[in-house]
Amino acid sequence: MSKGNPPSSREHVPALDGIRAIAVTGVILFHIRPGWLAGGFAGVDVFFVLSGFLITSILTSDIQGGTFSFKEFYLRRIQRLLPNATLTVAITILLLTFLIPAGLEILTARHGVWTLLNLSNIYTHANHGSYWGTNAEWAYLTHFWSLGIEEQYYLLFPLFLFLASRFVKRGVHWFLLVAMLASFSLCLWASYNRAGFAFYWLPTRVWELLLGSFLATAGFSISTPEARKRHFPRVAREILGWGGTALILASFFMGAGHFVFPGWAALFPTLGTGAVLLSVATGESSLSRLLSTRPFTGVGKVSYSLYLWHWPWIVFGRMRAELIDREWDEGAIWGGLAGLAAGVAAYFLVERPMRRRGPGRGRRLAALSVLFAGTLALCLYEAWCKPFRTFPQFAPRTVSSGYYALHGSTPPSVKKLSDPLKAGSPVHGGIFAYDVTSGEIPVEGVPRKVLEKGGLLHLHGGEPPSVVVWGSSHANMFSPMIDRICRERKRSVAFFGKDAEPPFNVVVKVFPEARVKSTRQFHEYKMRWLREWNPDVLFLCERWDRWYAWEEGDLSAFARQLEAFLEELKPLRTKVVFVTQVPVLPHGEQMNPRAVAEFRAAPDGTLAPFREPRYFTEARAAILAVVEKAASRHPNLRILRTEERLLSPDGSIRYCENRQFYYFDEDHLNDAGASALAPLFSKFLDTDATKQPGGMPSKPAGQK
């Protein structure tokens, strides 16, 4: 290119491939095993800044050169991004259909529809929750959330830049700076108030892409050495380059366990990337020479394909390892290696050939249209049209626990739920037994009206509750069975079950301050009612091994809090029944346990035995030892051992009897499973300690 020509932002700059290599390496190492690189997910933020920089450089060059065309721009994006992404979705659905127990292909296919429409980030936020949560960790298309944000930016930003070039002429970068600061401000607020929105949505992440766009429009876009106008002194380039690299690497090693992300922490990888781009764009440096070497550029060129393919194979590897009783980490490593191989193959066989714009472009676009339409049809069929697996080997199951939860996203009024005990269909989410659609919410997820009524009350005997059920979703899963027993004995019962809620005033070191405050407030409400009712029996139900994990095996804090709770109850004559955690299935958190049982059954239909993973066995034993020690000091504390009914003499789990499958997922029983434990609960309810009939107090003691 002669010196008189405008700088071409399309010239290949090897150092940019090197930046891509750093970003994708961080992400892949984090995904295979977070302990290897706790903050490797910040590689996505590096990609965001780099994408904004490159796309703006391309647009600016075309607009200034008078060659810009919306049609051509979007065709190039489609050819560059869509073929490989579409094939990834298609192969993932087929892998699930034929090599994983039934059920997961349905959810993944639904996600696939949103992915093909460039809305994966919205679907992931709505259906999988936190990026660091279990649901997102086991979802095959989670990683497409970042591509959804980029593609939404690609859709909207060209129009803005085109109009700005017509009406603003100069100073476009100042508009981008204002938009970037506004988005960052929204990101900061949302990170501490709407964390999921902050992480997944374009308005709160667009500032990262705008940072790259700002640099490109401010005169730092990549061009040939002859055309560069803004040369920084060599010392400045070295400081910017290596300083920015240090910020990126620091973010990779920080992790997200001790700070909110994106929030302020996202400045590390984004500003670091901006500094590296400034260094590379303003002249040669030792960093640019390093990033231009073959190992970096080779990985960088295939980085998009590696990003697409690595994650589904990692999840697939973990699931296959679980099905054959191997370690998850082993499966993740083998899956990651398979994903890298698939990514390299897809780059050479699909991505690179399909993005050519020379002769035969029409045929390539036609082939892409067929691939896209076929993949979309596959997703629609798997998600909504494929006949549902009925699991004929097992009797139909019901899950009524949701009717007893003191929370929910869409609580219906009493008109929609006149008699919840007659319902027999599966329930998901919390449902109230009466209208609680109004009122202040002092405890997260629980309206004040519920608390002022004493929780969910079933006054079968007319008197105040003589039986109370406390705990998390594990309390809810036993509640229908306990309610039935109480109804037969005409004993009033109150339910205080709330998902993921500790059953007494537990303060766990990993809880954020707001969670601790909510737990304490909820505990105080429950204690007020308990002092007012002075019930005969209080059932404490929880997945107790969570404390073992949260406290890293140190149960001293749990022991102190249990002791304090029992001391708090001493003035009452309430019998506290500690319900041990049910055995945990080795499969079921992310796979339908019935499908796994069918998948592993012998050809003659004989079901394979399931044994609880050793970790959970050890955790339950450690918790039980603490409770038994407390029971030796507190005569009112009793222990109900669920494993007496759910474990066979050989240690295998009784997960199915007489065609009745007992589990809903890995650690929750369905209605049939809870009913199988009814005799154990009845022992604590078959007493003569019945309270005298009386009216219900309108308020707990001490409440105005």
C-alpha positions, 0 to 999 in steps of 0.5 A, a space after each residue: 500500500 502506498 503512503 498516499 492511501 488511507 490506512 487499511 484496518 483490514 491488514 492482518 496484524 499478527 499481534 492481535 492474534 496473539 491477544 486472542 491466544 491469551 484470552 482463549 487460553 485463559 477461558 479454556 483452562 478455567 473451564 477445564 478446571 477452575 483451580 488451574 486458573 481461577 479468573 480465566 473467565 476474564 478472557 471473555 472481557 479481553 475478547 470484548 475489548 478486542 472485538 470492539 476495536 477490530 469491528 470499529 476499525 473495519 467500519 471506520 476504514 470502509 466508511 471513510 473510504 466510501 466502500 461501506 455497505 450494510 449488506 456486505 458488512 452483515 454478509 461478512 459477519 454471517 460467513 465468519 461467525 455462523 457456519 461454525 457456531 451452527 455446526 457446534 449446536 447441531 453436533 452438540 444436540 446429536 451427541 446428547 441424543 445418542 450418547 447421554 441419558 434422555 432429557 438433556 437434549 430437550 433443554 439444550 435444544 431450547 437453548 439452541 434456538 435462542 443461540 441461533 437467534 443470537 440471544 443465548 445470553 438472555 436465555 442463559 440468564 433466565 434459565 441457568 442463573 449465575 455463571 458460577 452456578 451448577 446449572 450454568 456449569 452443566 449446560 452445554 451451550 452456556 458459553 454462547 452467552 458472550 457471543 450473543 452479546 457480541 453479535 447484538 453489538 454487531 447488529 446495532 453498532 454499524 448503524 450508529 457509526 454510519 449515522 455519526 459519520 454523516 452528522 457528527 463528522 468529528 469527535 465521534 469518540 467522545 460520544 462513545 466515551 459518554 456511552 461507555 461511562 454510562 454503561 459502566 455506571 449501570 454495570 457497577 450498580 447492577 453488579 451489586 443489585 442485579 448480578 445476573 443482569 449485570 453479567 449477561 446483558 448487553 447494556 451492562 457489558 457494552 462498555 467493554 466493547 465500547 472501550 475498544 471502539 473508543 480507541 479505534 475512533 480516537 485514532 489508534 486503529 491498526 494500520 500499516 507502519 507507514 500510515 501510522 500517525 500516532 507513534 508513542 515513544 518506545 518506552 511508553 509502548 513497552 510500559 503500556 504493553 507489559 503493564 496491560 499484560 500484567 493486568 490481564 494476567 492478574 485478572 486471570 489469577 484473581 478468581 471471583 470468589 472474593 469480589 463481585 464480577 463484573 463490577 470494578 474487577 472487570 477493569 483489570 482485564 479491560 483496561 489491560 487489553 486497552 493498554 496492550 492495544 495502544 502499545 501494538 497500534 502505535 509501533 513495534 515493541 518487545 510485546 508485539 514481537 512476542 505476540 506475533 510469534 507462531 505459537 501465539 498467532 497459531 492459537 489466535 487464528 483458531 481461537 473462535 473455533 476453539 472457544 465454540 467447541 471446547 465447552 460442549 466437549 468438557 461438559 460431555 466429558 464430565 457427564 460420561 465420566 460420571 456415568 462410568 463412575 470416573 472422576 469429573 476432572 478426568 472427564 473434563 480433561 479428556 473432553 477439553 482435549 477432544 474439544 480442542 481437536 474438534 475446534 481445530 478441525 472445524 476451523 480448517 474444514 468449515 470456518 476458513 472455507 466458508 468465510 471466503 468471499 470470492 467465486 462460489 460465494 453464492 453456493 457457500 451461502 446457500 449451503 449455510 442456509 441449509 445448515 442453519 435451517 436444518 439445525 433450527 429444525 432439529 432444535 425445534 423438534 427435539 425441544 417441542 415436537 419429539 415424543 416425551 419419554 414416559 419411562 415405562 419401566 417406572 410408575 408415573 411420579 409426582 412432586 408436590 413439594 412446591 405447594 409448601 414453599 414460602 416463596 415463588 416467582 409467580 405466586 397464584 392467588 387462592 382462586 387458582 389454588 383452592 385445594 393444593 392437596 388434591 393436585 397430583 401433577 409435578 410442580 416447579 417453583 414455590 406456590 402459596 396456599 393463599 393470596 400473598 401477592 401484596 405486602 412488604 418483603 422483609 425476608 428475601 422471597 417471603 412476603 410479610 403477609 406470610 410471616 404474619 400468618 405464621 407461615 403456611 398453616 394447615 389447621 387440621 385440629 383447629 388449635 395452634 400448630 403442634 407440629 412445625 416443619 422448618 428448613 430448605 427445599 428438603 423440608 418442602 419435599 417431606 411436607 406433603 407426607 407430614 401434612 397427610 399424617 397430621 391430617 389423619 391425626 387431626 393435628 395442626 401443622 405449620 410449614 416454614 420451608 424456603 429453598 436454600 434457607 438454613 433451618 436455624 440461625 446459621 451464619 456461613 462464611 461464604 454468605 454475603 451480608 444481605 443473605 446473613 441479614 435475611 436469614 437472621 430476620 427469617 429466623 426471628 420471625 419463626 422463633 416468635 411464632 414458636 414461642 407463641 405456639 410451643 409446639 410438640 414437634 419441630 422437624 429440621 430438614 436440610 441438605 446438611 452436607 452443604 455445611 461440610 462443603 461451605 466450611 471446608 470440612 470444619 464443622 466447629 461453627 456448625 456445632 456452635 450454631 446448633 448448640 445455640 439454637 438448642 439453648 434458645 429452645 430450652 424454655 419450650 417443651 418442643 421435641 426437636 427432630 433432626 432429619 438426616 439428609 437422604 443419601 445422594 445419588 451419584 447421578 441426578 443433579 443435571 441428568 434425569 435419574 430415571 433416565 440414568 437408571 434406564 441408561 445403565 440397566 442391563 439388557 434384561 431390564 435389571 437396574 444397576 445399583 447406585 452407591 452414594 459418592 464417598 464425599 457425601 457419605 463422609 460429609 453425612 457421617 461428619 454432620 451426624 457425629 456433631 448432632 449425636 454429640 449435641 443430643 447427648 447434652 440435650 434430651 429434647 433433640 432426637 435424630 430421624 435417620 432417613 438412611 435406615 429406609 433408603 440404604 440397603 445392607 450392601 450400601 447401595 441406595 434404594 432408589 426404586 421399589 415396585 416400579 416406584 422411583 423415589 428420587 426427583 433429582 440427586 438429593 430430593 425425593 419425589 412424593 413416592 420417596 417421601 411417603 416411603 419414609 412416612 413410618 419413620 416420621 410417624 414415630 415422632 407424631 404418635 404421641 399423647 402430647 396433644 395441646 389443648 384446643 384453642 383459637 389461633 393468636 392473631 400476632 406473635 408475641 411482641 409484634 405490633 
